[in-house]
Amino acid sequence: MKSINKMKMTIPAVSANEGLARLCVSAFASQLDPRIDEIADIRTAVSEAVTNCIIHAYKGRGGLIYIESLLYPDRITVKIKDKGCGIDDIDKAMEPLFTTGGDDRSGLGFSVMQSFMDSVKVKSGPSEGTTVSMTKILRRADEGNPDER
């Protein structure tokens, strides 16, 4: 299926830009008239992915985060990419409570993304950076109960 619109942005990997990323992606998604809960889900998942770039990929030393959003008639796909240290073991990194961020991190970033989005895919390798691709299927407010998915 061909996308109906596309947005790309590049932001510095600093904490202040986490809110900017989530605001821009959710504003872009608003073109499809999503429900409030769907916007909240997208915002949360984007926040987690961007925070992972800042904390884990670049270890707080800065770098760039590349965000691409594609709109389709019934969904949004968001790709968040860094050129940081990469992930040695993606399966291990996606386990709940696993973290490389020390005692002050919960290790729930990927679990949160998976719980709020319909699909989460991760591509990474040591010293190769990481790309997180997330898709959210959107239901219009007049299409009934979101639990009937």
DSSP file (Angstrom, degrees, kcal/mol; ACC not computed):
  #  RESIDUE AA STRUCTURE BP1 BP2  ACC     N-H-->O    O-->H-N    N-H-->O    O-->H-N    TCO  KAPPA ALPHA  PHI   PSI    X-CA   Y-CA   Z-CA
    1    1 A M              0   0    0      0, 0.0     2,-0.3     0, 0.0     0, 0.0   0.000 360.0 360.0 360.0 135.0    0.0    0.0    0.0
    2    2 A K        -     0   0    0      1,-0.1     2,-0.0     2,-0.0     0, 0.0  -0.613 360.0-114.3 -84.1 138.9    1.3    3.4   -0.9
    3    3 A S        -     0   0    0     -2,-0.3    69,-0.3     1,-0.1     3,-0.1  -0.336  12.0-150.3 -68.9 153.8    1.6    6.1    1.8
    4    4 A I  S    S+     0   0    0     67,-3.2     2,-0.3     1,-0.3    68,-0.2   0.566  78.4   5.7-100.5 -13.0   -0.6    9.2    1.5
    5    5 A N  E     -A   71   0A   0     66,-1.1    66,-2.6     2,-0.0     2,-0.3  -0.971  63.1-158.8-164.1 158.1    1.8   11.5    3.2
    6    6 A K  E     -A   70   0A   0     -2,-0.3     2,-0.4    64,-0.2    64,-0.2  -0.998   3.0-170.1-145.5 142.6    5.3   11.5    4.7
    7    7 A M  E     -A   69   0A   0     62,-2.5    62,-2.8    -2,-0.3     2,-0.4  -0.999   4.0-174.7-134.2 137.0    7.3   13.5    7.2
    8    8 A K  E     +A   68   0A   0     -2,-0.4     2,-0.3    60,-0.2    60,-0.2  -0.987   8.6 167.3-128.5 142.9   11.0   13.5    8.0
    9    9 A M  E     -A   67   0A   0     58,-2.5    58,-3.1    -2,-0.4     2,-0.4  -0.992  20.6-153.7-149.9 152.0   12.8   15.3   10.7
   10   10 A T  E     +A   66   0A   0     -2,-0.3    56,-0.2    56,-0.2    -2,-0.0  -0.997  20.4 177.1-126.7 129.6   16.2   15.2   12.3
   11   11 A I  E     -A   65   0A   0     54,-2.5    54,-2.9    -2,-0.4     2,-0.1  -0.951  35.1-101.5-131.5 150.0   16.8   16.4   15.9
   12   12 A P  E     -A   64   0A   0      0, 0.0     2,-2.1     0, 0.0    52,-0.2  -0.440  41.2-111.6 -65.1 144.9   19.7   16.5   18.3
   13   13 A A  S    S+     0   0    0     50,-2.6     2,-0.3    -2,-0.1    49,-0.3  -0.494  71.7 127.6 -81.9  72.2   19.7   13.7   20.8
   14   14 A V    >   -     0   0    0     -2,-2.1     3,-2.0    48,-0.1     4,-0.4  -0.952  69.7-115.6-127.1 149.7   19.0   15.8   23.9
   15   15 A S  T >> S+     0   0    0     -2,-0.3     3,-1.7     1,-0.3     4,-0.5   0.817 110.6  64.5 -54.9 -36.6   16.2   15.4   26.4
   16   16 A A  H 3> S+     0   0    0      1,-0.3     4,-0.6     2,-0.2     3,-0.3   0.764  98.1  56.9 -60.5 -24.6   14.5   18.6   25.6
   17   17 A N  H <> S+     0   0    0     -3,-2.0     4,-2.4     1,-0.2    -1,-0.3   0.523  82.7  82.5 -87.8  -5.4   13.7   17.3   22.1
   18   18 A E  H <> S+     0   0    0     -3,-1.7     4,-2.0    -4,-0.4    -1,-0.2   0.936  95.5  45.4 -61.5 -45.7   11.8   14.2   23.3
   19   19 A G  H  X S+     0   0    0     -4,-0.5     4,-2.3    -3,-0.3    -1,-0.2   0.870 110.5  54.1 -65.0 -37.3    8.7   16.3   23.7
   20   20 A L  H  X S+     0   0    0     -4,-0.6     4,-2.7     2,-0.2     5,-0.2   0.926 108.3  49.6 -61.8 -45.2    9.2   17.9   20.3
   21   21 A A  H  X S+     0   0    0     -4,-2.4     4,-2.3     1,-0.2     5,-0.2   0.934 112.8  45.5 -61.0 -47.5    9.4   14.5   18.6
   22   22 A R  H  X S+     0   0    0     -4,-2.0     4,-2.1     1,-0.2    -1,-0.2   0.880 113.8  49.9 -67.1 -36.6    6.3   13.2   20.2
   23   23 A L  H  X S+     0   0    0     -4,-2.3     4,-2.4     2,-0.2    -2,-0.2   0.929 112.2  47.0 -66.1 -45.8    4.4   16.5   19.5
   24   24 A C  H  X S+     0   0    0     -4,-2.7     4,-2.2     2,-0.2    -2,-0.2   0.916 114.4  46.0 -64.3 -44.2    5.4   16.5   15.8
   25   25 A V  H  X S+     0   0    0     -4,-2.3     4,-2.4    -5,-0.2    -1,-0.2   0.919 114.5  47.0 -67.4 -42.3    4.6   12.9   15.2
   26   26 A S  H  X S+     0   0    0     -4,-2.1     4,-1.2    -5,-0.2    -2,-0.2   0.879 112.0  50.8 -68.7 -35.4    1.2   13.1   16.9
   27   27 A A  H  < S+     0   0    0     -4,-2.4     4,-0.3     2,-0.2    -1,-0.2   0.904 110.6  49.7 -65.2 -40.2    0.4   16.3   15.0
   28   28 A F  H >< S+     0   0    0     -4,-2.2     3,-1.4     1,-0.2    -2,-0.2   0.916 109.2  51.8 -62.8 -43.5    1.3   14.6   11.8
   29   29 A A  H >< S+     0   0    0     -4,-2.4     3,-2.2     1,-0.3    -1,-0.2   0.764  91.1  78.3 -64.2 -25.5   -1.0   11.6   12.7
   30   30 A S  G >< S+     0   0    0     -4,-1.2     3,-1.9     1,-0.3    -1,-0.3   0.685  73.4  78.7 -61.9 -16.9   -3.9   14.0   13.4
   31   31 A Q  G <  S+     0   0    0     -3,-1.4    -1,-0.3    -4,-0.3    -2,-0.1   0.772  91.4  53.4 -59.6 -25.1   -4.4   14.2    9.6
   32   32 A L  G <  S-     0   0    0     -3,-2.2    -1,-0.3    -4,-0.2    -2,-0.2   0.353 112.6-121.4 -92.5   5.4   -6.2   10.9    9.9
   33   33 A D    <   -     0   0    0     -3,-1.9   108,-0.5    -4,-0.1    -3,-0.1   0.933  43.1-173.1  55.7  52.8   -8.5   12.1   12.7
   34   34 A P        -     0   0    0      0, 0.0   106,-0.1     0, 0.0    -1,-0.1  -0.259  27.5 -97.3 -72.3 163.6   -7.4    9.5   15.2
   35   35 A R     >  -     0   0    0    104,-0.6     4,-1.9     1,-0.1     3,-0.2  -0.356  35.3-108.6 -72.6 161.4   -9.1    9.0   18.6
   36   36 A I  H  > S+     0   0    0      1,-0.2     4,-2.3     2,-0.2     5,-0.2   0.886 119.5  53.5 -60.3 -41.3   -7.6   10.6   21.6
   37   37 A D  H  > S+     0   0    0      1,-0.2     4,-2.1     2,-0.2    -1,-0.2   0.847 106.9  52.4 -65.7 -32.4   -6.4    7.3   23.0
   38   38 A E  H  > S+     0   0    0     -3,-0.2     4,-2.4     2,-0.2    -1,-0.2   0.905 109.0  49.0 -69.3 -40.8   -4.6    6.5   19.8
   39   39 A I  H  X S+     0   0    0     -4,-1.9     4,-2.7     1,-0.2    -2,-0.2   0.916 110.9  51.0 -62.1 -42.5   -2.8    9.8   19.8
   40   40 A A  H  X S+     0   0    0     -4,-2.3     4,-2.2     1,-0.2    -2,-0.2   0.898 109.5  50.7 -61.9 -40.6   -1.8    9.1   23.4
   41   41 A D  H  X S+     0   0    0     -4,-2.1     4,-2.4     2,-0.2    -2,-0.2   0.930 111.9  46.7 -62.0 -46.5   -0.5    5.7   22.4
   42   42 A I  H  X S+     0   0    0     -4,-2.4     4,-2.6     1,-0.2     5,-0.2   0.926 111.7  51.1 -62.5 -45.8    1.6    7.2   19.6
   43   43 A R  H  X S+     0   0    0     -4,-2.7     4,-2.3     1,-0.2    -1,-0.2   0.913 111.5  47.7 -58.4 -44.5    3.0    9.9   21.8
   44   44 A T  H  X S+     0   0    0     -4,-2.2     4,-2.2     2,-0.2    -1,-0.2   0.928 112.7  47.4 -65.0 -45.7    4.0    7.4   24.5
   45   45 A A  H  X S+     0   0    0     -4,-2.4     4,-2.3     1,-0.2    -2,-0.2   0.910 112.6  49.0 -63.9 -42.4    5.7    5.0   22.0
   46   46 A V  H  X S+     0   0    0     -4,-2.6     4,-2.7     1,-0.2     5,-0.3   0.913 109.5  53.3 -63.1 -42.4    7.6    7.9   20.3
   47   47 A S  H  X S+     0   0    0     -4,-2.3     4,-2.5    -5,-0.2    -2,-0.2   0.923 110.1  47.5 -57.3 -45.4    8.8    9.2   23.7
   48   48 A E  H  X S+     0   0    0     -4,-2.2     4,-2.2     2,-0.2    -1,-0.2   0.916 112.9  47.7 -63.8 -44.1   10.1    5.8   24.6
   49   49 A A  H  X S+     0   0    0     -4,-2.3     4,-1.6     2,-0.2    -2,-0.2   0.917 114.4  45.7 -65.8 -43.3   12.0    5.3   21.3
   50   50 A V  H  X S+     0   0    0     -4,-2.7     4,-2.2     1,-0.2    -2,-0.2   0.911 111.5  52.4 -66.6 -42.0   13.5    8.8   21.4
   51   51 A T  H  X S+     0   0    0     -4,-2.5     4,-3.0    -5,-0.3     5,-0.4   0.894 105.4  55.5 -60.9 -39.7   14.5    8.4   25.0
   52   52 A N  H  X>S+     0   0    0     -4,-2.2     4,-2.2     1,-0.2     5,-1.7   0.903 107.3  50.2 -59.0 -40.6   16.2    5.1   24.2
   53   53 A C  I  <>S+     0   0    0     -4,-1.6     5,-2.2     3,-0.2     6,-0.3   0.940 114.8  42.9 -61.1 -47.1   18.3    6.9   21.5
   54   54 A I  I  <5S+     0   0    0     -4,-2.2     6,-2.8     3,-0.2     8,-0.3   0.942 125.2  31.7 -65.6 -49.5   19.3    9.6   24.0
   55   55 A I  I  <5S+     0   0    0     -4,-3.0    -3,-0.2     4,-0.2    -2,-0.2   0.919 134.1  19.7 -79.2 -46.5   20.1    7.3   27.0
   56   56 A H  I  <5S+     0   0    0     -4,-2.2    29,-0.2    -5,-0.4    -3,-0.2   0.904 124.1  43.6 -97.3 -48.1   21.3    4.1   25.4
   57   57 A A  I   <S+     0   0    0     -5,-1.7    28,-1.9     1,-0.2    -3,-0.2   0.939 133.7  18.5 -67.6 -46.5   22.5    4.8   21.8
   58   58 A Y  S > <S-     0   0    0     -5,-2.2     3,-2.4    -6,-0.2    -1,-0.2   0.463  93.4-135.7-105.2  -3.4   24.4    8.0   22.5
   59   59 A K  T 3   -     0   0    0     -6,-0.3    -4,-0.2     1,-0.3    -3,-0.1   0.830  69.3 -60.0  51.3  37.2   24.7    7.5   26.3
   60   60 A G  T 3  S+     0   0    0     -6,-2.8    -1,-0.3    -7,-0.2    -5,-0.1   0.535 116.5 110.8  74.6   6.4   23.8   11.1   26.8
   61   61 A R  S <  S-     0   0    0     -3,-2.4    -2,-0.1     1,-0.2    -1,-0.1   0.421  80.6-112.6 -94.2   1.4   26.7   12.4   24.7
   62   62 A G        +     0   0    0    -49,-0.3     2,-0.3    -8,-0.3    -1,-0.2  -0.054  50.5 149.2  89.8 166.0   24.6   13.7   21.9
   63   63 A G        -     0   0    0     -3,-0.1   -50,-2.6     2,-0.0     2,-0.4  -0.939  49.3 -64.1 156.2-165.3   24.2   12.8   18.3
   64   64 A L  E     -A   12   0A   0     -2,-0.3    19,-0.6   -52,-0.2     2,-0.5  -0.906  30.2-154.0-118.4 146.0   21.3   12.9   15.9
   65   65 A I  E     -AB  11  82A   0    -54,-2.9   -54,-2.5    -2,-0.4     2,-0.5  -0.973  11.8-153.6-116.0 129.5   17.9   11.2   15.9
   66   66 A Y  E     -AB  10  81A   0     15,-2.9    15,-2.9    -2,-0.5     2,-0.5  -0.906  11.7-171.5-107.9 124.5   16.2   10.6   12.5
   67   67 A I  E     +AB   9  80A   0    -58,-3.1   -58,-2.5    -2,-0.5     2,-0.4  -0.962   7.0 178.7-121.5 130.0   12.4   10.3   12.5
   68   68 A E  E     -AB   8  79A   0     11,-2.4    11,-3.2    -2,-0.5     2,-0.4  -0.998   5.2-170.8-129.7 128.8   10.3    9.3    9.5
   69   69 A S  E     -AB   7  78A   0    -62,-2.8   -62,-2.5    -2,-0.4     2,-0.4  -0.974   1.6-167.4-121.3 134.1    6.5    9.1    9.7
   70   70 A L  E     -AB   6  77A   0      7,-2.8     7,-2.5    -2,-0.4     2,-0.4  -0.979   8.4-151.3-120.8 130.1    4.4    7.6    6.9
   71   71 A L  E     +AB   5  76A   0    -66,-2.6   -67,-3.2    -2,-0.4   -66,-1.1  -0.848  14.5 178.7-101.6 137.4    0.6    7.9    6.8
   72   72 A Y  E >   - B   0  75A   0      3,-2.7     3,-0.8    -2,-0.4   -69,-0.1  -0.794  49.3 -92.7-122.2 168.2   -1.6    5.4    5.2
   73   73 A P  T 3  S+     0   0    0      0, 0.0     3,-0.1     0, 0.0   -70,-0.0   0.800 123.2  18.7 -55.4 -28.6   -5.4    5.6    5.0
   74   74 A D  T 3  S+     0   0    0      1,-0.1    64,-3.0    65,-0.0     2,-0.3   0.248 125.2  29.4-127.9  12.6   -5.8    3.5    8.2
   75   75 A R  E <   -BC  72 137A   0     -3,-0.8    -3,-2.7    62,-0.3     2,-0.4  -0.988  56.3-132.8-162.7 166.7   -2.4    3.6   10.0
   76   76 A I  E     -BC  71 136A   0     60,-2.0    60,-2.6    -2,-0.3     2,-0.4  -0.994  14.2-159.7-127.6 139.5    0.8    5.5   10.8
   77   77 A T  E     -BC  70 135A   0     -7,-2.5    -7,-2.8    -2,-0.4     2,-0.5  -0.981   8.8-167.9-116.7 131.8    4.3    4.0   10.7
   78   78 A V  E     -BC  69 134A   0     56,-3.1    56,-2.9    -2,-0.4     2,-0.5  -0.980   3.8-166.8-123.2 126.4    7.0    5.8   12.6
   79   79 A K  E     -BC  68 133A   0    -11,-3.2   -11,-2.4    -2,-0.5     2,-0.5  -0.962   2.8-171.8-113.3 127.0   10.7    5.0   12.2
   80   80 A I  E     -BC  67 132A   0     52,-2.6    52,-2.7    -2,-0.5     2,-0.4  -0.977  12.5-179.1-121.4 120.3   13.1    6.3   14.7
   81   81 A K  E     -BC  66 131A   0    -15,-2.9   -15,-2.9    -2,-0.5     2,-0.3  -0.917  11.1-179.6-126.3 143.0   16.8    5.8   13.9
   82   82 A D  E     -BC  65 130A   0     48,-2.4    48,-0.7    -2,-0.4   -17,-0.1  -0.870  27.7-141.1-129.3 168.3   20.1    6.6   15.6
   83   83 A K        +     0   0    0    -19,-0.6    46,-0.2    -2,-0.3   -18,-0.1  -0.219  64.2 120.7-119.1  39.1   23.7    6.1   14.6
   84   84 A G  S    S-     0   0    0     46,-0.1    45,-0.7    44,-0.1   -26,-0.2   0.246  82.6 -55.5 -86.2-150.6   24.8    5.2   18.1
   85   85 A C  S    S-     0   0    0    -28,-1.9    42,-3.6   -29,-0.2    43,-0.3   0.648  73.0-140.8 -71.4 -17.6   26.4    2.2   19.7
   86   86 A G        -     0   0    0     40,-0.3     2,-0.5    41,-0.2    44,-0.2  -0.079  22.7 -74.8  79.5 174.3   23.8   -0.3   18.5
   87   87 A I        -     0   0    0     42,-0.4     3,-0.3     1,-0.1    37,-0.1  -0.951  27.1-159.3-116.1 126.0   22.3   -3.3   20.3
   88   88 A D  S    S+     0   0    0     -2,-0.5     2,-0.4     1,-0.3    -1,-0.1   0.927  88.7  18.4 -67.0 -46.5   24.4   -6.5   20.8
   89   89 A D     >  -     0   0    0      1,-0.1     4,-2.5    36,-0.1    -1,-0.3  -0.885  64.2-173.4-133.6  98.7   21.4   -8.8   21.4
   90   90 A I  H  > S+     0   0    0     -2,-0.4     4,-1.8    -3,-0.3    -1,-0.1   0.901  86.9  53.5 -62.2 -43.2   18.0   -7.4   20.3
   91   91 A D  H  4 S+     0   0    0      1,-0.2     4,-0.4     2,-0.2    -1,-0.2   0.923 112.4  44.6 -58.6 -44.7   16.0  -10.3   21.8
   92   92 A K  H >4 S+     0   0    0      1,-0.2     3,-1.5     2,-0.2    -1,-0.2   0.918 110.8  54.2 -64.8 -43.8   17.6   -9.7   25.2
   93   93 A A  H 3< S+     0   0    0     -4,-2.5    17,-0.3     1,-0.3    -1,-0.2   0.790 105.8  54.1 -62.1 -28.0   17.2   -5.9   24.9
   94   94 A M  T 3< S+     0   0    0     -4,-1.8    -1,-0.3    -5,-0.2    -2,-0.2   0.504  82.7 109.3 -87.2  -3.9   13.5   -6.4   24.3
   95   95 A E  S X  S-     0   0    0     -3,-1.5     3,-1.8    -4,-0.4    15,-0.1  -0.527  83.3-101.1 -69.8 136.2   13.0   -8.5   27.4
   96   96 A P  T 3  S+     0   0    0      0, 0.0    12,-0.2     0, 0.0     3,-0.1  -0.334 104.9  14.7 -57.7 138.1   11.0   -6.6   30.1
   97   97 A L  T 3  S+     0   0    0     10,-1.8     2,-0.4     1,-0.3    11,-0.2   0.329  91.4 127.9  77.9  -2.6   13.2   -5.2   32.9
   98   98 A F    <   +     0   0    0     -3,-1.8     2,-0.3     9,-0.7    -1,-0.3  -0.708  31.9 161.3 -81.5 131.8   16.5   -5.6   30.9
   99   99 A T        -     0   0    0     -2,-0.4     3,-0.2    -3,-0.1     6,-0.0  -0.997  42.4-164.6-148.5 150.2   18.5   -2.4   30.8
  100  100 A T  S    S+     0   0    0     -2,-0.3     3,-0.1     1,-0.1    -1,-0.1   0.216  80.0  88.1-108.0   9.1   22.0   -1.2   30.0
  101  101 A G  S    S-     0   0    0      1,-0.3     3,-0.4     2,-0.0    -1,-0.1   0.310  92.3-116.6 -95.0   8.5   21.1    2.1   31.6
  102  102 A G    >   -     0   0    0      1,-0.2     3,-1.6    -3,-0.2    -1,-0.3  -0.277  52.9 -42.0  87.5-175.3   22.0    1.4   35.2
  103  103 A D  T 3  S+     0   0    0      1,-0.3    -1,-0.2    -3,-0.1    -2,-0.0   0.707 128.8  62.9 -66.2 -22.8   19.9    1.3   38.4
  104  104 A D  T 3  S+     0   0    0     -3,-0.4     2,-0.3     2,-0.0    -1,-0.3   0.465  91.0  79.8 -85.3   1.6   17.9    4.4   37.5
  105  105 A R    <   -     0   0    0     -3,-1.6    -6,-0.1     1,-0.1    -3,-0.0  -0.849  66.2-151.6-108.2 145.2   16.4    2.8   34.3
  106  106 A S        -     0   0    0     -2,-0.3    -1,-0.1    -8,-0.1    -9,-0.1   0.721  26.5-132.3 -89.5 -22.7   13.4    0.5   34.4
  107  107 A G  S    S+     0   0    0    -11,-0.1   -10,-1.8   -10,-0.1    -9,-0.7   0.784  74.9 112.3  75.7  27.0   14.1   -1.6   31.3
  108  108 A L     >  +     0   0    0    -12,-0.2     4,-2.8   -11,-0.2     5,-0.2   0.338  34.4 106.8-112.4   6.0   10.5   -1.3   30.0
  109  109 A G  H  > S+     0   0    0      1,-0.2     4,-2.3     2,-0.2     5,-0.1   0.917  85.9  38.8 -54.4 -53.3   11.1    0.9   26.9
  110  110 A F  H  > S+     0   0    0    -17,-0.3     4,-2.6     1,-0.2    -1,-0.2   0.882 115.2  54.4 -67.9 -36.6   10.5   -1.8   24.3
  111  111 A S  H  > S+     0   0    0      2,-0.2     4,-1.9     1,-0.2    -2,-0.2   0.905 109.1  48.5 -62.0 -40.7    7.7   -3.3   26.4
  112  112 A V  H  X S+     0   0    0     -4,-2.8     4,-1.6     2,-0.2    -2,-0.2   0.938 111.0  49.9 -64.0 -46.9    5.9    0.0   26.5
  113  113 A M  H  X S+     0   0    0     -4,-2.3     4,-1.7    -5,-0.2     3,-0.3   0.925 112.0  48.7 -56.8 -45.0    6.3    0.5   22.7
  114  114 A Q  H  < S+     0   0    0     -4,-2.6    -1,-0.2     1,-0.2    -2,-0.2   0.839 109.7  52.0 -66.2 -33.0    4.9   -2.9   22.1
  115  115 A S  H  < S+     0   0    0     -4,-1.9    -1,-0.2    -5,-0.2    -2,-0.2   0.779 116.6  38.2 -76.0 -24.5    1.9   -2.4   24.4
  116  116 A F  H  < S+     0   0    0     -4,-1.6     2,-0.3    -3,-0.3    -2,-0.2   0.636 113.1  56.5-100.9 -16.3    0.9    0.9   22.7
  117  117 A M  S  < S-     0   0    0     -4,-1.7    19,-0.2    -5,-0.2     3,-0.1  -0.787  74.1-131.9-115.4 159.3    1.6    0.1   19.0
  118  118 A D  S    S+     0   0    0     17,-2.0     2,-0.3    -2,-0.3    18,-0.2   0.744  93.4  18.0 -81.0 -23.8    0.3   -2.7   16.8
  119  119 A S  E     -D  135   0A   0     16,-1.5    16,-2.2    -6,-0.1     2,-0.4  -0.985  60.2-177.7-149.3 136.6    3.8   -3.6   15.5
  120  120 A V  E     +D  134   0A   0     -2,-0.3     2,-0.4    14,-0.2    14,-0.2  -0.980   8.1 178.6-136.0 122.6    7.3   -2.9   16.7
  121  121 A K  E     -D  133   0A   0     12,-2.7    12,-2.9    -2,-0.4     2,-0.4  -0.970   9.6-159.6-124.9 141.1   10.4   -4.0   14.8
  122  122 A V  E     -D  132   0A   0     -2,-0.4     2,-0.5    10,-0.2    10,-0.2  -0.975   7.6-174.9-125.3 131.0   14.0   -3.4   15.7
  123  123 A K  E     +D  131   0A   0      8,-2.5     8,-2.7    -2,-0.4     2,-0.3  -0.993  30.2 126.9-123.0 126.3   17.0   -3.5   13.4
  124  124 A S  E     -D  130   0A   0     -2,-0.5     6,-0.2     6,-0.2   -34,-0.1  -0.986  27.3-176.6-166.7 167.3   20.4   -3.0   15.0
  125  125 A G    >   -     0   0    0      4,-1.0     3,-2.4    -2,-0.3     4,-0.5  -0.939  51.0 -65.0-167.0 158.9   23.9   -4.3   15.5
  126  126 A P  T 3  S-     0   0    0      0, 0.0   -40,-0.3     0, 0.0   -41,-0.1  -0.264 121.1  -2.6 -53.6 129.7   27.0   -3.4   17.5
  127  127 A S  T 3  S+     0   0    0    -42,-3.6   -41,-0.2     1,-0.1   -42,-0.1   0.598 113.6  95.9  63.3  15.0   28.3    0.0   16.3
  128  128 A E  S <  S-     0   0    0     -3,-2.4   -43,-0.1   -43,-0.3   -42,-0.1   0.443  84.2-125.6-109.5  -3.0   25.6    0.1   13.5
  129  129 A G        -     0   0    0    -45,-0.7    -4,-1.0    -4,-0.5   -42,-0.4  -0.239  27.4 -92.5  78.2-178.4   23.0    2.2   15.2
  130  130 A T  E     -CD  82 124A   0    -48,-0.7   -48,-2.4    -6,-0.2     2,-0.5  -0.993  22.7-161.7-139.7 141.4   19.4    1.2   15.7
  131  131 A T  E     -CD  81 123A   0     -8,-2.7    -8,-2.5    -2,-0.4     2,-0.6  -0.992   7.3-166.2-123.2 123.4   16.2    1.6   13.8
  132  132 A V  E     -CD  80 122A   0    -52,-2.7   -52,-2.6    -2,-0.5     2,-0.5  -0.948   5.1-166.4-107.6 121.1   12.8    1.1   15.6
  133  133 A S  E     -CD  79 121A   0    -12,-2.9   -12,-2.7    -2,-0.6     2,-0.4  -0.944  10.0-179.6-111.1 122.3    9.9    0.8   13.2
  134  134 A M  E     -CD  78 120A   0    -56,-2.9   -56,-3.1    -2,-0.5     2,-0.4  -0.954   9.8-164.3-125.8 140.3    6.4    1.1   14.8
  135  135 A T  E     -CD  77 119A   0    -16,-2.2   -17,-2.0    -2,-0.4   -16,-1.5  -0.982   2.4-169.2-125.9 136.8    3.0    0.9   13.3
  136  136 A K  E     -C   76   0A   0    -60,-2.6   -60,-2.0    -2,-0.4     2,-0.4  -0.987  16.0-144.0-123.6 120.4   -0.3    2.0   14.8
  137  137 A I  E     -C   75   0A   0     -2,-0.5     2,-0.4   -62,-0.2   -62,-0.3  -0.711  22.7-144.9 -80.9 130.5   -3.6    1.0   13.1
  138  138 A L        -     0   0    0    -64,-3.0     2,-0.4    -2,-0.4    -2,-0.0  -0.828  13.2-164.8-106.4 134.9   -6.1    3.8   13.5
  139  139 A R        -     0   0    0     -2,-0.4  -104,-0.6     5,-0.0  -101,-0.1  -0.954  26.1-119.5-113.5 133.1   -9.8    3.5   14.0
  140  140 A R    >   -     0   0    0     -2,-0.4     3,-2.3     1,-0.1     4,-0.1  -0.362  28.1-110.7 -68.3 153.0  -12.0    6.5   13.5
  141  141 A A  G >  S+     0   0    0   -108,-0.5     3,-0.6     1,-0.3    -1,-0.1   0.776 117.9  55.4 -56.4 -29.1  -14.1    7.5   16.5
  142  142 A D  G 3  S+     0   0    0      1,-0.2    -1,-0.3     3,-0.0     3,-0.1   0.311  86.3  84.6 -89.2  10.0  -17.3    6.4   14.8
  143  143 A E  G <  S-     0   0    0     -3,-2.3    -1,-0.2     1,-0.3     2,-0.1   0.274  94.3-115.3 -98.2  11.9  -16.0    2.8   14.2
  144  144 A G    <   +     0   0    0     -3,-0.6    -1,-0.3    -4,-0.1    -5,-0.0  -0.466  61.7   0.9  99.2-165.4  -16.9    1.4   17.5
  145  145 A N    >   -     0   0    0     -2,-0.1     3,-1.5     1,-0.1    -3,-0.0  -0.406  50.3-143.9 -70.2 129.0  -15.2    0.0   20.6
  146  146 A P  G >  S+     0   0    0      0, 0.0     3,-0.9     0, 0.0    -1,-0.1   0.708  98.0  67.6 -67.0 -17.6  -11.3   -0.1   20.4
  147  147 A D  G 3  S+     0   0    0      1,-0.2    -2,-0.1     2,-0.1    -3,-0.0   0.552  83.5  74.2 -77.9  -5.8  -11.4   -3.4   22.3
  148  148 A E  G <         0   0    0     -3,-1.5    -1,-0.2     1,-0.2    -3,-0.0   0.219 360.0 360.0 -91.1  15.9  -12.9   -5.1   19.3
  149  149 A R    <         0   0    0     -3,-0.9    -1,-0.2     0, 0.0    -2,-0.1   0.474 360.0 360.0 -69.3 360.0   -9.6   -5.1   17.4
